[in-house]
Amino acid sequence: MTAAAASGLFITFEGGDGSGKSTQAALLTDWLEEGGRTVVRSREPGGTDVGNEIREIVLHHRGEITPRAEALLYAADRAHHIATKIRPAIDRGDIVIQDRYLDSSVAYQGAGRVLDATQVRMLSLWAAEDLLPDLTILLDLDETRARGRLDAARTRYDRLEAEAGEFHARVRAAYLDLAAAEPGRFLVLDATEPVERIAERIRDRVGTLLAREGSGATGAGGATEAGGDGGETGSQDAVSRGR
């Protein structure tokens, strides 16, 4: 199903820990609500009661969790989350703003845990019934800077945040590869830029999506359009949502 054919919009934020996803999601939510839109904020894992229980396991379990088991836990959270919260919100005409989605699984469980990234993506798509975001905002930040931000902000780290720098370097590289492969869906932004400058670029892109939603303009249904460089210009193409 194409974005124009659906009732609402699905926007996801991706990036390494410490890249500023929560800050930018909150600023975008405020802007949209000031414009009269209904916004549903969510996250993965943990967007539902079931998800919160899974979140405790995958992020705070003290014992070993094998990489495949970890990937399956994230997929289980995603299946329940999309079916019970996200699809209903989109169908109501709401705008969903979500912290992390299937690209996180490809980056963290695929590249980070050195699993087959294609298999992890296929598992995630199966769990989510092929639902893809209208827009994925990737806040790109060098893993060393990201660690510095985390060290300044907290004293407790979850299982993934506590991984070594090599793990997070693989995650960042995987994110950039994903954005390069789907430039129509991704908006890649430098997370070291001032907060308000990043927010302005996000509003510009979301404003374009809203204008197309209102006019009914869209690309050919069923697949993301190719072209662009994965940054702001490449992200201007219409995006399709699997259904």
Residue, then its C-alpha position, 0 to 999 in steps of 0.5 A: m500500500t502506498a503512503a498516500a493510500a494509507s490514512g496516517l504517516f509512520i515516521t521512525f528515528e534511527g541511529g546509535d545510542g546518544s545520537g539525539k533521537s529522543t530529543q528530535a522526536a519530542l521536537l517533531t511531536d510538538w511541532l506537529e501537535e501545534g499544527g493540529r495533528t494527532v501524534v502517537r509516540s512509541r518505541e521499540p522495544g517497549g511500545t506496549d505492555v508486552g513489549n516492556e517485558i521483552r525490553e527488560i529481557v533484551l536490554h537488562h537480562r544479566g545472563e547470556i542471550t544468544p544472538r539469534a534468541e535476541a533477534l527473535l525477541y525483538a521480532a516478537d516485540r515488533a509483531h505485537h507492537i505493530a498489530t496492536k498499536i501502530r497499524p491501528a494508529i495509522d488507520r485512524g489517520d494519526i502520525v506515528i513517531q517511533d524511536r527505533y524499528l526494523d532498521s535497528s534490528v538489521a544494524y544491531q542484531g545483523a551487523g552488531r551481532v554478526l548475523d545475516a542481515t538479510q535474514v534479520r530484515m526478512l524476519s522483521l518484515w514478516a513480524a511486521e506484516d511488511l510494514l515500512p515507514d514513510l520516513t526514517i530519520l537517521l541521526d548519524l554520529d561517530e561511535t566515539r562521540a556517541r560514547g562521550r555523550l552517554d558517559a556524560a548523561r548516565t551511570r547505567y548502561d543497557r546490554l547494547e550500550a555496554e558493547a565495545g566500540e567495534f560493535h558500535a562501529r559495525v552498527r553505524a556502518a550498517y545504518l549508512d549502508l541501509a540509507a544508501a540502499e533506500p534513499g527514498r525512505f531515509l533522511v540522513l542528518d549529521a547528529t553533531e549539528p545544532v539541535e534546532r538546525i536538525a529539527e528544522r531539516i526534519r520539519d522541512r522533510v515532514g512538511t513535504l510528506l504532509a503536503r503530498e498526503g494532502s494532495g494525494a501525490t505519490g509514486a508508483g505503488g508497491a516499492t520505494e523509488a530509487g535515486g538520490d544520495g541517501g541524504e536530504t535530496g535523495s529523501q524527497d522521493a515518494v515512499s511506499r509502505g508495505r501492507 
